[in-house]
Amino acid sequence: MFDNQELKSQVGFTIMEVALAATVLALTLVGMIQVVDSGSEMLDLSRKQTIASQILHSEIDQLRLQNWNTVAAYQSGPTPFTMAGDPVLAGMAQQLGGTFPYTVTRTVSCVEPLANPGPPYFLQPLLLQVSFTVSWIGITGHAYSRTSMTYVGKNGLSAAYQRS
């Protein structure tokens, strides 16, 4: 015959211990999934910011290659770009596999002389401020943009500033 003491001394897990271990495991897995998701969002944002920065630098370089008469004839205010009208954007879209999730806008304003809207300008412009803005929607649905600005003068003054 078996003694009751022998049955009670056997080692095993209670249902509470198993439930607690399962809860800890589930919370750990949920945390790991959130870390992977957050990491992929950060990688997407970083990649798109890098591409946006490349677009801005390319557009400013293309602007610097233009002669003064061409730059002075740019439409005042914001002007959206399309891939068809811009070889830089078309090249970037091709490198991205045909998809181009970016919106590019150029904004031109006359700095010197002041209060000189145009074109056609009332007075011959001497210094123009040209800003490029690249906007996109991230995988989280948030809107992002980067802006770069340069001054272009009739006699070649050119400086670039960038902000996010």
N, CA and C atoms as an extended XYZ file, in Angstrom:
492
Properties=species:S:1:pos:R:3:atomname:S:1:resname:S:1:resid:I:1 pbc="F F F"
N         0.803       -1.168        0.000 N   MET     1
C         0.000        0.000        0.000 CA  MET     1
C         0.857        1.247        0.000 C   MET     1
N         0.312        2.271       -0.676 N   PHE     2
C         1.048        3.541       -0.754 CA  PHE     2
C         0.660        4.439        0.402 C   PHE     2
N         1.631        5.125        0.820 N   ASP     3
C         1.414        6.055        1.919 CA  ASP     3
C         1.047        7.434        1.348 C   ASP     3
N         0.176        8.179        1.996 N   ASN     4
C        -0.206        9.518        1.551 CA  ASN     4
C         0.986       10.464        1.539 C   ASN     4
N         1.931       10.269        2.384 N   GLN     5
C         3.125       11.115        2.436 CA  GLN     5
C         3.930       10.987        1.151 C   GLN     5
N         3.987        9.806        0.582 N   GLU     6
C         4.749        9.599       -0.650 CA  GLU     6
C         4.135       10.368       -1.806 C   GLU     6
N         2.841       10.405       -1.946 N   LEU     7
C         2.173       11.123       -3.027 CA  LEU     7
C         2.352       12.623       -2.896 C   LEU     7
N         2.332       13.143       -1.719 N   LYS     8
C         2.462       14.574       -1.515 CA  LYS     8
C         3.882       15.061       -1.742 C   LYS     8
N         4.853       14.237       -1.630 N   SER     9
C         6.240       14.676       -1.760 CA  SER     9
C         6.717       14.733       -3.208 C   SER     9
N         5.935       14.311       -4.180 N   GLN    10
C         6.348       14.369       -5.579 CA  GLN    10
C         6.385       15.818       -6.047 C   GLN    10
N         7.417       16.120       -6.841 N   VAL    11
C         7.620       17.494       -7.301 CA  VAL    11
C         6.837       17.713       -8.593 C   VAL    11
N         6.233       18.940       -8.750 N   GLY    12
C         5.495       19.285       -9.951 CA  GLY    12
C         5.106       20.757       -9.914 C   GLY    12
N         4.543       21.230      -11.040 N   PHE    13
C         4.117       22.621      -11.127 CA  PHE    13
C         2.624       22.716      -10.857 C   PHE    13
N         2.256       23.746      -10.158 N   THR    14
C         0.836       23.971       -9.937 CA  THR    14
C         0.294       24.766      -11.122 C   THR    14
N        -1.010       24.800      -11.235 N   ILE    15
C        -1.659       25.527      -12.325 CA  ILE    15
C        -1.341       27.017      -12.258 C   ILE    15
N        -1.167       27.555      -11.071 N   MET    16
C        -0.829       28.978      -10.915 CA  MET    16
C         0.569       29.276      -11.442 C   MET    16
N         1.497       28.398      -11.201 N   GLU    17
C         2.861       28.596      -11.695 CA  GLU    17
C         2.900       28.552      -13.215 C   GLU    17
N         2.169       27.637      -13.799 N   VAL    18
C         2.104       27.527      -15.256 CA  VAL    18
C         1.437       28.771      -15.850 C   VAL    18
N         0.372       29.252      -15.239 N   ALA    19
C        -0.317       30.450      -15.736 CA  ALA    19
C         0.577       31.677      -15.629 C   ALA    19
N         1.316       31.795      -14.544 N   LEU    20
C         2.227       32.921      -14.380 CA  LEU    20
C         3.346       32.876      -15.418 C   LEU    20
N         3.894       31.717      -15.664 N   ALA    21
C         4.948       31.582      -16.670 CA  ALA    21
C         4.422       31.908      -18.067 C   ALA    21
N         3.212       31.486      -18.375 N   ALA    22
C         2.612       31.783      -19.681 CA  ALA    22
C         2.366       33.283      -19.836 C   ALA    22
N         1.956       33.935      -18.758 N   THR    23
C         1.724       35.385      -18.802 CA  THR    23
C         3.033       36.131      -19.034 C   THR    23
N         4.080       35.745      -18.353 N   VAL    24
C         5.386       36.380      -18.542 CA  VAL    24
C         5.872       36.170      -19.971 C   VAL    24
N         5.720       34.974      -20.501 N   LEU    25
C         6.129       34.684      -21.871 CA  LEU    25
C         5.335       35.522      -22.873 C   LEU    25
N         4.020       35.643      -22.671 N   ALA    26
C         3.184       36.436      -23.583 CA  ALA    26
C         3.583       37.905      -23.554 C   ALA    26
N         3.823       38.455      -22.364 N   LEU    27
C         4.238       39.858      -22.274 CA  LEU    27
C         5.594       40.087      -22.932 C   LEU    27
N         6.497       39.157      -22.788 N   THR    28
C         7.810       39.262      -23.430 CA  THR    28
C         7.677       39.255      -24.948 C   THR    28
N         6.839       38.373      -25.479 N   LEU    29
C         6.643       38.302      -26.927 CA  LEU    29
C         6.000       39.582      -27.466 C   LEU    29
N         5.025       40.117      -26.759 N   VAL    30
C         4.384       41.367      -27.179 CA  VAL    30
C         5.412       42.500      -27.189 C   VAL    30
N         6.241       42.572      -26.172 N   GLY    31
C         7.285       43.598      -26.117 CA  GLY    31
C         8.272       43.470      -27.266 C   GLY    31
N         8.655       42.244      -27.593 N   MET    32
C         9.598       42.040      -28.704 CA  MET    32
C         8.978       42.450      -30.034 C   MET    32
N         7.710       42.153      -30.231 N   ILE    33
C         7.026       42.536      -31.470 CA  ILE    33
C         6.958       44.057      -31.587 C   ILE    33
N         6.683       44.744      -30.475 N   GLN    34
C         6.632       46.207      -30.498 CA  GLN    34
C         7.997       46.806      -30.810 C   GLN    34
N         9.061       46.220      -30.303 N   VAL    35
C        10.415       46.708      -30.591 CA  VAL    35
C        10.732       46.540      -32.067 C   VAL    35
N        10.383       45.399      -32.639 N   VAL    36
C        10.633       45.179      -34.070 CA  VAL    36
C         9.816       46.152      -34.906 C   VAL    36
N         8.552       46.379      -34.546 N   ASP    37
C         7.698       47.314      -35.272 CA  ASP    37
C         8.254       48.737      -35.189 C   ASP    37
N         8.648       49.163      -34.015 N   SER    38
C         9.219       50.500      -33.837 CA  SER    38
C        10.514       50.652      -34.630 C   SER    38
N        11.326       49.619      -34.625 N   GLY    39
C        12.578       49.655      -35.388 CA  GLY    39
C        12.340       49.787      -36.875 C   GLY    39
N        11.342       49.079      -37.403 N   SER    40
C        11.056       49.178      -38.837 CA  SER    40
C        10.528       50.561      -39.198 C   SER    40
N         9.739       51.173      -38.301 N   GLU    41
C         9.261       52.539      -38.546 CA  GLU    41
C        10.424       53.528      -38.573 C   GLU    41
N        11.365       53.366      -37.653 N   MET    42
C        12.517       54.267      -37.606 CA  MET    42
C        13.407       54.091      -38.832 C   MET    42
N        13.579       52.856      -39.286 N   LEU    43
C        14.370       52.615      -40.492 CA  LEU    43
C        13.714       53.236      -41.719 C   LEU    43
N        12.388       53.112      -41.826 N   ASP    44
C        11.669       53.717      -42.944 CA  ASP    44
C        11.822       55.228      -42.929 C   ASP    44
N        11.653       55.850      -41.758 N   LEU    45
C        11.779       57.300      -41.653 CA  LEU    45
C        13.199       57.746      -41.998 C   LEU    45
N        14.179       57.047      -41.496 N   SER    46
C        15.579       57.397      -41.774 CA  SER    46
C        15.883       57.296      -43.265 C   SER    46
N        15.420       56.235      -43.892 N   ARG    47
C        15.655       56.042      -45.334 CA  ARG    47
C        14.998       57.166      -46.138 C   ARG    47
N        13.749       57.487      -45.809 N   LYS    48
C        13.044       58.517      -46.561 CA  LYS    48
C        13.619       59.904      -46.308 C   LYS    48
N        14.110       60.173      -45.092 N   GLN    49
C        14.765       61.456      -44.834 CA  GLN    49
C        16.058       61.579      -45.639 C   GLN    49
N        16.783       60.491      -45.768 N   THR    50
C        18.014       60.513      -46.560 CA  THR    50
C        17.705       60.785      -48.026 C   THR    50
N        16.689       60.130      -48.547 N   ILE    51
C        16.305       60.360      -49.950 CA  ILE    51
C        15.813       61.788      -50.133 C   ILE    51
N        15.030       62.298      -49.182 N   ALA    52
C        14.544       63.680      -49.265 CA  ALA    52
C        15.714       64.655      -49.264 C   ALA    52
N        16.704       64.398      -48.445 N   SER    53
C        17.893       65.254      -48.407 CA  SER    53
C        18.638       65.209      -49.744 C   SER    53
N        18.728       64.041      -50.345 N   GLN    54
C        19.372       63.924      -51.660 CA  GLN    54
C        18.595       64.695      -52.720 C   GLN    54
N        17.274       64.634      -52.658 N   ILE    55
C        16.451       65.388      -53.611 CA  ILE    55
C        16.704       66.885      -53.448 C   ILE    55
N        16.723       67.363      -52.205 N   LEU    56
C        16.949       68.792      -51.953 CA  LEU    56
C        18.302       69.238      -52.488 C   LEU    56
N        19.339       68.467      -52.201 N   HIS    57
C        20.669       68.836      -52.691 CA  HIS    57
C        20.729       68.822      -54.216 C   HIS    57
N        20.072       67.849      -54.826 N   SER    58
C        20.051       67.782      -56.294 CA  SER    58
C        19.323       68.973      -56.893 C   SER    58
N        18.202       69.348      -56.302 N   GLU    59
C        17.441       70.486      -56.830 CA  GLU    59
C        18.234       71.785      -56.686 C   GLU    59
N        18.915       71.970      -55.567 N   ILE    60
C        19.722       73.184      -55.393 CA  ILE    60
C        20.899       73.181      -56.361 C   ILE    60
N        21.506       72.025      -56.582 N   ASP    61
C        22.597       71.952      -57.562 CA  ASP    61
C        22.089       72.280      -58.964 C   ASP    61
N        20.899       71.766      -59.315 N   GLN    62
C        20.315       72.085      -60.620 CA  GLN    62
C        20.014       73.575      -60.726 C   GLN    62
N        19.564       74.175      -59.642 N   LEU    63
C        19.280       75.616      -59.631 CA  LEU    63
C        20.555       76.413      -59.872 C   LEU    63
N        21.638       76.008      -59.249 N   ARG    64
C        22.911       76.725      -59.396 CA  ARG    64
C        23.470       76.630      -60.813 C   ARG    64
N        23.038       75.627      -61.563 N   LEU    65
C        23.491       75.487      -62.952 CA  LEU    65
C        22.731       76.394      -63.912 C   LEU    65
N        21.607       76.948      -63.458 N   GLN    66
C        20.790       77.804      -64.320 CA  GLN    66
C        21.391       79.203      -64.417 C   GLN    66
N        21.154       79.858      -65.556 N   ASN    67
C        21.601       81.251      -65.667 CA  ASN    67
C        20.587       82.167      -64.973 C   ASN    67
N        20.996       83.409      -64.744 N   TRP    68
C        20.179       84.338      -63.974 CA  TRP    68
C        18.829       84.605      -64.625 C   TRP    68
N        18.776       84.727      -65.938 N   ASN    69
C        17.515       85.013      -66.623 CA  ASN    69
C        16.503       83.879      -66.418 C   ASN    69
N        16.984       82.657      -66.396 N   THR    70
C        16.086       81.514      -66.168 CA  THR    70
C        15.551       81.537      -64.736 C   THR    70
N        16.427       81.777      -63.766 N   VAL    71
C        16.014       81.801      -62.367 CA  VAL    71
C        15.065       82.964      -62.109 C   VAL    71
N        15.354       84.133      -62.672 N   ALA    72
C        14.510       85.314      -62.470 CA  ALA    72
C        13.127       85.126      -63.102 C   ALA    72
N        12.998       84.209      -64.050 N   ALA    73
C        11.714       83.968      -64.705 CA  ALA    73
C        10.872       82.913      -63.981 C   ALA    73
N        11.415       82.273      -62.928 N   TYR    74
C        10.641       81.281      -62.182 CA  TYR    74
C         9.393       81.920      -61.594 C   TYR    74
N         8.326       81.146      -61.571 N   GLN    75
C         7.060       81.595      -61.004 CA  GLN    75
C         7.241       81.944      -59.534 C   GLN    75
N         6.740       83.107      -59.142 N   SER    76
C         6.802       83.519      -57.749 CA  SER    76
C         5.819       82.697      -56.923 C   SER    76
N         6.190       82.373      -55.690 N   GLY    77
C         5.333       81.572      -54.827 CA  GLY    77
C         5.617       80.092      -54.998 C   GLY    77
N         4.796       79.249      -54.374 N   PRO    78
C         5.036       77.801      -54.443 CA  PRO    78
C         4.653       77.204      -55.791 C   PRO    78
N         5.522       76.332      -56.294 N   THR    79
C         5.289       75.640      -57.552 CA  THR    79
C         5.565       74.157      -57.344 C   THR    79
N         4.555       73.280      -57.434 N   PRO    80
C         4.810       71.843      -57.286 CA  PRO    80
C         5.531       71.292      -58.509 C   PRO    80
N         6.400       70.321      -58.275 N   PHE    81
C         7.146       69.679      -59.352 CA  PHE    81
C         6.487       68.362      -59.710 C   PHE    81
N         6.679       67.946      -60.940 N   THR    82
C         6.262       66.613      -61.359 CA  THR    82
C         7.475       65.881      -61.897 C   THR    82
N         7.398       64.568      -61.899 N   MET    83
C         8.527       63.777      -62.405 CA  MET    83
C         8.755       64.031      -63.892 C   MET    83
N         7.672       64.278      -64.626 N   ALA    84
C         7.811       64.478      -66.064 CA  ALA    84
C         8.596       65.742      -66.382 C   ALA    84
N         8.458       66.773      -65.560 N   GLY    85
C         9.121       68.033      -65.834 CA  GLY    85
C        10.475       68.186      -65.177 C   GLY    85
N        10.903       67.220      -64.401 N   ASP    86
C        12.150       67.350      -63.657 CA  ASP    86
C        12.980       66.078      -63.803 C   ASP    86
N        14.123       66.163      -64.488 N   PRO    87
C        14.940       64.960      -64.687 CA  PRO    87
C        15.508       64.395      -63.386 C   PRO    87
N        15.730       65.250      -62.378 N   VAL    88
C        16.240       64.774      -61.086 CA  VAL    88
C        15.212       63.851      -60.442 C   VAL    88
N        13.948       64.291      -60.405 N   LEU    89
C        12.894       63.487      -59.800 CA  LEU    89
C        12.633       62.215      -60.598 C   LEU    89
N        12.703       62.305      -61.914 N   ALA    90
C        12.498       61.118      -62.746 CA  ALA    90
C        13.588       60.090      -62.477 C   ALA    90
N        14.833       60.552      -62.319 N   GLY    91
C        15.933       59.641      -62.021 CA  GLY    91
C        15.781       58.998      -60.651 C   GLY    91
N        15.357       59.782      -59.667 N   MET    92
C        15.144       59.240      -58.320 CA  MET    92
C        14.020       58.202      -58.335 C   MET    92
N        12.943       58.485      -59.053 N   ALA    93
C        11.826       57.543      -59.133 CA  ALA    93
C        12.267       56.240      -59.773 C   ALA    93
N        13.111       56.334      -60.784 N   GLN    94
C        13.609       55.133      -61.438 CA  GLN    94
C        14.469       54.312      -60.476 C   GLN    94
N        15.296       54.979      -59.681 N   GLN    95
C        16.115       54.273      -58.702 CA  GLN    95
C        15.265       53.625      -57.614 C   GLN    95
N        14.115       54.212      -57.310 N   LEU    96
C        13.227       53.673      -56.280 CA  LEU    96
C        12.274       52.619      -56.831 C   LEU    96
N        12.465       52.218      -58.066 N   GLY    97
C        11.627       51.182      -58.650 CA  GLY    97
C        10.325       51.689      -59.223 C   GLY    97
N        10.289       52.960      -59.613 N   GLY    98
C         9.103       53.519      -60.242 CA  GLY    98
C         8.134       54.186      -59.284 C   GLY    98
N         8.243       53.902      -57.998 N   THR    99
C         7.364       54.555      -57.029 CA  THR    99
C         8.072       55.791      -56.478 C   THR    99
N         7.315       56.849      -56.313 N   PHE   100
C         7.889       58.101      -55.817 CA  PHE   100
C         6.915       58.719      -54.828 C   PHE   100
N         7.093       58.427      -53.524 N   PRO   101
C         6.119       58.880      -52.527 CA  PRO   101
C         6.326       60.320      -52.068 C   PRO   101
N         7.104       61.091      -52.799 N   TYR   102
C         7.470       62.439      -52.366 CA  TYR   102
C         6.741       63.493      -53.186 C   TYR   102
N         6.445       64.618      -52.533 N   THR   103
C         5.929       65.805      -53.203 CA  THR   103
C         7.000       66.875      -53.062 C   THR   103
N         7.409       67.456      -54.190 N   VAL   104
C         8.464       68.467      -54.184 CA  VAL   104
C         7.858       69.798      -54.620 C   VAL   104
N         8.146       70.840      -53.846 N   THR   105
C         7.630       72.175      -54.138 CA  THR   105
C         8.774       73.178      -54.102 C   THR   105
N         8.794       74.058      -55.104 N   ARG   106
C         9.773       75.154      -55.135 CA  ARG   106
C         9.024       76.453      -54.858 C   ARG   106
N         9.566       77.268      -53.948 N   THR   107
C         8.971       78.561      -53.628 CA  THR   107
C        10.009       79.642      -53.878 C   THR   107
N         9.651       80.630      -54.700 N   VAL   108
C        10.564       81.715      -55.055 CA  VAL   108
C         9.989       83.026      -54.539 C   VAL   108
N        10.854       83.822      -53.919 N   SER   109
C        10.433       85.161      -53.504 CA  SER   109
C        11.590       86.132      -53.703 C   SER   109
N        11.247       87.358      -54.043 N   CYS   110
C        12.243       88.404      -54.272 CA  CYS   110
C        12.648       88.997      -52.929 C   CYS   110
N        13.960       89.036      -52.674 N   VAL   111
C        14.479       89.586      -51.426 CA  VAL   111
C        14.956       91.019      -51.631 C   VAL   111
N        15.579       91.267      -52.751 N   GLU   112
C        16.121       92.609      -53.030 CA  GLU   112
C        15.774       92.990      -54.458 C   GLU   112
N        15.125       94.037      -54.772 N   PRO   113
C        14.509       94.993      -53.857 CA  PRO   113
C        13.256       94.417      -53.223 C   PRO   113
N        12.943       94.882      -52.017 N   LEU   114
C        11.777       94.405      -51.284 CA  LEU   114
C        10.488       94.810      -51.977 C   LEU   114
N         9.417       94.125      -51.646 N   ALA   115
C         8.074       94.415      -52.191 CA  ALA   115
C         8.109       94.464      -53.707 C   ALA   115
N         8.652       93.400      -54.293 N   ASN   116
C         8.791       93.322      -55.747 CA  ASN   116
C         8.202       91.989      -56.214 C   ASN   116
N         6.849       91.846      -56.182 N   PRO   117
C         6.262       90.567      -56.591 CA  PRO   117
C         6.436       90.338      -58.084 C   PRO   117
N         6.488       89.119      -58.463 N   GLY   118
C         6.633       88.839      -59.886 CA  GLY   118
C         6.778       87.363      -60.123 C   GLY   118
N         7.252       86.963      -61.267 N   PRO   119
C         7.480       87.750      -62.460 CA  PRO   119
C         6.173       88.066      -63.178 C   PRO   119
N         6.083       89.032      -64.025 N   PRO   120
C         7.150       90.010      -64.300 CA  PRO   120
C         7.325       90.946      -63.103 C   PRO   120
N         8.561       91.254      -62.814 N   TYR   121
C         8.884       92.110      -61.674 CA  TYR   121
C         8.721       93.576      -62.058 C   TYR   121
N         8.353       94.400      -61.076 N   PHE   122
C         8.270       95.847      -61.298 CA  PHE   122
C         9.671       96.413      -61.483 C   PHE   122
N        10.582       95.956      -60.636 N   LEU   123
C        11.984       96.358      -60.711 CA  LEU   123
C        12.813       95.114      -60.993 C   LEU   123
N        13.968       95.303      -61.600 N   GLN   124
C        14.855       94.173      -61.874 CA  GLN   124
C        15.302       93.544      -60.545 C   GLN   124
N        15.019       92.236      -60.302 N   PRO   125
C        15.430       91.624      -59.038 CA  PRO   125
C        16.950       91.480      -58.968 C   PRO   125
N        17.483       91.647      -57.767 N   LEU   126
C        18.916       91.491      -57.547 CA  LEU   126
C        19.224       90.252      -56.716 C   LEU   126
N        18.270       89.849      -55.871 N   LEU   127
C        18.474       88.694      -54.999 CA  LEU   127
C        17.149       87.970      -54.808 C   LEU   127
N        17.149       86.667      -55.090 N   LEU   128
C        15.952       85.838      -54.933 CA  LEU   128
C        16.204       84.780      -53.861 C   LEU   128
N        15.171       84.487      -53.109 N   GLN   129
C        15.221       83.381      -52.156 CA  GLN   129
C        14.444       82.228      -52.779 C   GLN   129
N        15.084       81.074      -52.898 N   VAL   130
C        14.448       79.902      -53.473 CA  VAL   130
C        14.460       78.790      -52.425 C   VAL   130
N        13.274       78.295      -52.109 N   SER   131
C        13.140       77.211      -51.129 CA  SER   131
C        12.581       75.980      -51.822 C   SER   131
N        13.097       74.836      -51.447 N   PHE   132
C        12.577       73.557      -51.915 CA  PHE   132
C        12.070       72.797      -50.693 C   PHE   132
N        10.873       72.241      -50.812 N   THR   133
C        10.287       71.450      -49.741 CA  THR   133
C         9.932       70.077      -50.288 C   THR   133
N        10.372       69.046      -49.592 N   VAL   134
C        10.043       67.665      -49.941 CA  VAL   134
C         9.142       67.132      -48.834 C   VAL   134
N         7.967       66.630      -49.212 N   SER   135
C         6.998       66.101      -48.243 CA  SER   135
C         6.674       64.657      -48.581 C   SER   135
N         6.352       63.884      -47.558 N   TRP   136
C         5.959       62.502      -47.764 CA  TRP   136
C         5.170       62.014      -46.553 C   TRP   136
N         4.506       60.874      -46.740 N   ILE   137
C         3.755       60.224      -45.670 CA  ILE   137
C         4.528       58.957      -45.301 C   ILE   137
N         4.838       58.807      -44.012 N   GLY   138
C         5.563       57.632      -43.543 CA  GLY   138
C         4.643       56.424      -43.420 C   GLY   138
N         5.214       55.272      -43.080 N   ILE   139
C         4.409       54.054      -42.967 CA  ILE   139
C         3.453       54.107      -41.773 C   ILE   139
N         3.681       55.048      -40.855 N   THR   140
C         2.779       55.213      -39.713 CA  THR   140
C         1.596       56.117      -40.051 C   THR   140
N         1.646       56.761      -41.224 N   GLY   141
C         0.581       57.693      -41.598 CA  GLY   141
C         0.881       59.134      -41.247 C   GLY   141
N         2.008       59.381      -40.576 N   HIS   142
C         2.392       60.748      -40.229 CA  HIS   142
C         2.984       61.455      -41.449 C   HIS   142
N         2.743       62.753      -41.534 N   ALA   143
C         3.301       63.564      -42.619 CA  ALA   143
C         4.656       64.120      -42.171 C   ALA   143
N         5.624       64.063      -43.070 N   TYR   144
C         6.963       64.570      -42.800 CA  TYR   144
C         7.373       65.502      -43.937 C   TYR   144
N         8.304       66.402      -43.646 N   SER   145
C         8.833       67.263      -44.702 CA  SER   145
C        10.225       67.741      -44.327 C   SER   145
N        10.984       68.064      -45.349 N   ARG   146
C        12.302       68.679      -45.195 CA  ARG   146
C        12.343       69.860      -46.150 C   ARG   146
N        12.976       70.943      -45.713 N   THR   147
C        13.054       72.154      -46.514 CA  THR   147
C        14.499       72.596      -46.613 C   THR   147
N        14.873       73.043      -47.786 N   SER   148
C        16.198       73.613      -47.999 CA  SER   148
C        16.012       74.917      -48.757 C   SER   148
N        16.776       75.925      -48.369 N   MET   149
C        16.613       77.259      -48.936 CA  MET   149
C        17.963       77.766      -49.425 C   MET   149
N        17.931       78.502      -50.506 N   THR   150
C        19.148       79.114      -51.017 CA  THR   150
C        18.828       80.513      -51.518 C   THR   150
N        19.813       81.361      -51.488 N   TYR   151
C        19.702       82.695      -52.074 CA  TYR   151
C        20.482       82.693      -53.379 C   TYR   151
N        19.863       83.232      -54.419 N   VAL   152
C        20.513       83.326      -55.717 CA  VAL   152
C        20.517       84.792      -56.121 C   VAL   152
N        21.696       85.318      -56.382 N   GLY   153
C        21.811       86.717      -56.767 CA  GLY   153
C        22.159       86.875      -58.223 C   GLY   153
N        21.878       88.043      -58.734 N   LYS   154
C        22.158       88.322      -60.135 CA  LYS   154
C        23.651       88.179      -60.436 C   LYS   154
N        24.459       88.492      -59.462 N   ASN   155
C        25.903       88.402      -59.674 CA  ASN   155
C        26.507       87.155      -59.052 C   ASN   155
N        25.673       86.147      -58.790 N   GLY   156
C        26.197       84.850      -58.400 CA  GLY   156
C        26.213       84.527      -56.930 C   GLY   156
N        25.703       85.386      -56.040 N   LEU   157
C        25.674       85.055      -54.624 CA  LEU   157
C        24.766       83.861      -54.415 C   LEU   157
N        25.258       82.861      -53.714 N   SER   158
C        24.462       81.679      -53.487 CA  SER   158
C        24.882       81.034      -52.177 C   SER   158
N        23.947       80.847      -51.255 N   ALA   159
C        24.199       80.166      -49.999 CA  ALA   159
C        22.999       79.263      -49.728 C   ALA   159
N        23.231       78.120      -49.101 N   ALA   160
C        22.137       77.167      -48.851 CA  ALA   160
C        21.965       76.949      -47.368 C   ALA   160
N        20.701       76.819      -46.937 N   TYR   161
C        20.350       76.533      -45.551 CA  TYR   161
C        19.329       75.414      -45.570 C   TYR   161
N        19.422       74.522      -44.598 N   GLN   162
C        18.485       73.401      -44.570 CA  GLN   162
C        17.896       73.263      -43.177 C   GLN   162
N        16.617       72.935      -43.125 N   ARG   163
C        15.953       72.658      -41.865 CA  ARG   163
C        14.965       71.508      -42.070 C   ARG   163
N        14.635       70.838      -40.994 N   SER   164
C        13.701       69.709      -41.072 CA  SER   164
C        12.384       70.102      -40.443 C   SER   164
